[in-house]
Amino acid sequence: MQIAPDALVGHRLEAVTTQWHEFEGARRPEPVHVWLTVQDVGVVKLHTLDGLLLLLEQTAESAVVEMGEHGRLVLERGGPRPLAERVGETIRAVEPLEQFSRGKAIGVVGVLLGFEAGHVGIGDLGDELTVERWPGRWAAWDVRRVV
């Protein structure tokens, strides 16, 4: 079930679980999926599908997925680091993030989560789930807060 991002506001981030794609011993830098365990909300899956979706699920994935010649999907408790560093903190704000091209808005691509100790941007950039500190590298991708 899809949930509104503002449903996370006022609730503590309790855990992060990440699914990564590994191929021939190398891990891609972008996660495939991320699950946030949020107090009083439940497990929220971050998924890219024509934009960033926040999906309420009962549990995070718990198994390795073997994909033969295409590698495998592995799970890790924690990571990506910008979110893992915020575990135990309360989500204070959620704002949409919009990407621009040549000065023109091309659409909302994610959300900015505000915590006591900083902000984390989560977005769908080129169909890759991107999780980075704010402002960090977001300016290089011409991604801005929606004002």
GULO-976969 format. One line per field, with one value per residue (C-alpha): chain; z, y, x. Coordinates in Angstrom, 3 decimals, always signed. Last residue first. Example, Ala and Ser with C-alpha at 12.3 -4.5 7.8 and 13.67 -1.06 7.14 Angstrom:
<sites>
chain: [A_A]
c3: [+7.140_+7.800]
c2: [-1.060_-4.500]
c1: [+13.670_+12.300]
</sites>
This chain:
<sites>
chain: [A_A_A_A_A_A_A_A_A_A_A_A_A_A_A_A_A_A_A_A_A_A_A_A_A_A_A_A_A_A_A_A_A_A_A_A_A_A_A_A_A_A_A_A_A_A_A_A_A_A_A_A_A_A_A_A_A_A_A_A_A_A_A_A_A_A_A_A_A_A_A_A_A_A_A_A_A_A_A_A_A_A_A_A_A_A_A_A_A_A_A_A_A_A_A_A_A_A_A_A_A_A_A_A_A_A_A_A_A_A_A_A_A_A_A_A_A_A_A_A_A_A_A_A_A_A_A_A_A_A_A_A_A_A_A_A_A_A_A_A_A_A_A_A_A_A_A]
c3: [-2.637_-3.936_-2.709_-5.498_-7.765_-10.417_-10.446_-9.377_-6.746_-5.236_-4.569_-0.903_+0.031_+1.712_+2.455_-0.242_-1.087_-4.808_-6.054_-9.719_-12.418_-13.941_-10.610_-8.331_-5.053_-1.371_+0.141_+3.739_+6.054_+9.234_+12.948_+14.187_+11.081_+7.844_+5.105_+1.599_-0.884_-4.429_-8.157_-8.531_-12.121_-15.112_-13.725_-16.204_-15.771_-18.413_-16.775_-13.278_-10.712_-7.902_-4.306_-2.115_+1.587_+4.646_+8.086_+11.637_+11.203_+14.706_+15.310_+16.453_+13.076_+11.371_+10.619_+8.824_+6.497_+5.258_+5.397_+2.971_+4.991_+7.943_+8.004_+4.695_+2.116_-1.028_-4.580_-6.890_-10.095_-13.605_-14.684_-12.096_-10.329_-6.722_-4.320_-0.768_+1.813_+4.446_+2.648_+4.993_+6.831_+6.805_+3.965_+3.514_+0.133_-0.471_-4.202_-5.938_-9.594_-12.544_-10.410_-7.880_-4.493_-0.893_+1.271_+4.544_+7.479_+10.227_+11.028_+14.860_+14.871_+11.375_+9.982_+6.726_+3.894_+1.063_-2.414_-5.285_-3.581_-5.650_-5.514_-7.350_-5.455_-7.051_-6.558_-10.080_-9.826_-6.612_-6.481_-3.081_-0.795_+2.238_+5.699_+7.865_+11.484_+14.115_+12.375_+14.936_+14.052_+13.966_+10.188_+8.461_+7.300_+5.382_+2.682_+1.777_+1.799_-0.969_+0.000]
c2: [+25.893_+22.421_+21.600_+21.299_+18.693_+19.981_+16.703_+18.571_+20.355_+16.976_+16.062_+17.054_+19.249_+17.150_+13.758_+11.149_+8.276_+7.608_+4.811_+4.544_+4.903_+7.868_+9.644_+8.363_+10.152_+10.143_+13.246_+13.123_+16.146_+16.933_+16.284_+16.665_+14.968_+16.327_+13.857_+15.290_+13.521_+12.285_+12.935_+15.674_+16.817_+18.320_+21.830_+24.177_+25.858_+23.817_+20.617_+20.679_+17.983_+18.413_+17.258_+17.071_+17.928_+15.697_+17.182_+16.288_+12.588_+11.578_+10.206_+6.688_+5.713_+8.894_+7.580_+4.586_+7.011_+8.820_+5.514_+3.539_+1.412_-0.579_-4.268_-5.555_-7.631_-9.218_-9.334_-11.640_-11.768_-11.548_-14.959_-16.665_-14.254_-15.475_-13.525_-13.326_-13.457_-11.177_-8.627_-6.015_-6.720_-5.834_-3.364_+0.295_+1.529_+4.866_+5.376_+7.437_+8.181_+6.022_+2.965_+3.484_+1.877_+2.938_+0.333_+1.515_-0.872_+0.248_+3.602_+3.760_+3.938_+3.816_+0.812_+2.083_-0.393_+0.408_-1.097_-1.607_+0.376_+2.536_+1.918_-1.423_-4.176_-6.071_-9.794_-10.827_-8.960_-7.710_-5.802_-4.291_-4.522_-2.239_-2.471_+0.648_+0.713_+2.710_+6.028_+7.904_+9.390_+13.033_+13.174_+9.778_+10.185_+13.257_+10.887_+9.742_+5.987_+3.383_+0.000]
c1: [+9.369_+10.148_+13.632_+16.134_+17.743_+20.120_+22.103_+25.250_+23.117_+22.168_+25.804_+25.775_+22.796_+21.604_+23.139_+22.579_+20.248_+19.667_+17.423_+18.355_+15.685_+17.556_+17.469_+14.703_+15.205_+16.030_+17.616_+18.832_+18.793_+20.692_+21.134_+17.554_+16.171_+14.676_+13.818_+14.016_+11.798_+12.010_+11.921_+9.327_+9.268_+11.042_+11.428_+13.049_+16.434_+18.218_+16.973_+15.516_+14.788_+12.279_+12.549_+9.441_+9.718_+9.441_+10.013_+11.011_+11.813_+12.861_+16.344_+17.232_+18.663_+19.966_+23.465_+21.928_+20.145_+23.267_+25.225_+23.102_+23.263_+21.937_+21.073_+22.324_+20.540_+21.922_+20.583_+22.466_+24.465_+23.043_+24.394_+22.194_+19.848_+20.202_+17.988_+19.338_+16.594_+15.071_+12.955_+11.548_+8.348_+4.658_+4.918_+3.960_+5.172_+6.903_+7.275_+9.951_+9.341_+8.305_+8.969_+11.723_+11.138_+11.586_+9.850_+8.301_+8.147_+5.792_+4.187_+4.210_+8.044_+9.542_+11.396_+12.830_+13.298_+15.677_+15.561_+18.001_+20.761_+23.117_+26.886_+26.663_+28.463_+31.330_+31.987_+31.051_+27.757_+26.199_+22.916_+22.122_+19.087_+19.141_+17.592_+17.287_+16.127_+14.225_+13.564_+11.477_+8.091_+7.015_+6.766_+6.600_+2.978_+4.251_+5.552_+2.033_+1.646_+1.413_+0.000]
</sites>
